[in-house]
């Protein structure tokens, strides 16, 4: 019996926002996500910056650090972006 390979359907690239207060981690995430074929349309380190960037772009998914800079609340940001 021979094994058959099942083709995996291509997924369209996502439009992403990365909200991460650590610049080195943020850069690594952007590199990994773009290498995977996605479009990182906004990068932010604070909730205020992320919300402002989200208002300027169509975003499929936001990847948010729960503990953002300047005592930022990533959970509140996610809730606000969802509304």
C-alpha positions in Angstrom: 0.0 0.0 0.0 1.4 3.4 -0.9 0.8 6.6 1.0 -1.0 9.4 -0.8 -0.3 13.0 0.0 -3.3 15.2 0.4 -2.8 18.7 -0.9 -3.3 21.3 1.8 -5.4 24.2 0.5 -3.6 27.5 0.5 -4.8 30.0 3.0 -4.9 33.6 2.0 -2.5 35.9 3.7 -3.9 37.7 6.8 -3.6 41.4 7.5 -2.1 41.6 11.0 -1.5 44.1 13.8 1.3 43.3 16.3 1.0 45.0 19.7 4.1 44.1 21.6 6.1 46.4 24.0 9.4 44.5 23.5 11.0 45.9 20.3 13.2 42.8 19.8 10.3 40.4 20.2 8.1 42.6 18.0 10.7 42.5 15.2 11.1 38.7 15.5 7.3 38.3 15.3 7.0 40.5 12.3 9.8 38.6 10.5 8.2 35.2 11.3 4.7 36.4 10.2 5.9 38.0 7.0 8.1 35.0 6.2 4.8 32.9 6.5 3.2 35.1 3.9 1.1 37.4 6.0 1.0 41.2 5.8 1.9 42.9 9.1 0.2 46.3 8.4 0.8 47.8 11.9 3.2 47.4 14.8 2.6 49.2 18.1 4.0 49.2 21.6 1.2 50.9 23.6 -2.5 50.4 23.6 -3.0 54.0 22.3 -0.7 53.5 19.4 -2.3 50.1 18.6 -5.8 51.6 18.6 -4.7 54.4 16.4 -3.1 52.0 13.9 -6.1 49.8 13.9 -8.3 52.7 12.9 -6.1 53.3 9.8 -6.0 49.7 8.5 -8.3 46.8 7.8 -7.1 44.1 10.2 -7.9 40.4 10.1 -6.1 39.6 13.4 -4.4 41.4 16.2 -1.6 39.7 18.1 -1.5 41.5 21.4 0.8 41.4 24.4 -1.4 41.3 27.5 1.1 43.5 29.4 1.9 46.4 27.1 4.3 49.3 27.8 3.3 52.3 30.0 1.1 50.0 32.2 -0.9 49.2 29.1 -3.7 46.7 29.3 -3.6 44.4 26.3 -6.9 42.7 27.4 -8.7 46.0 27.4 -7.2 46.8 24.0 -8.4 43.5 22.6 -11.9 44.2 23.9 -11.9 47.7 22.4 -10.7 46.4 19.0 -13.4 43.8 19.1 -16.2 46.4 19.5 
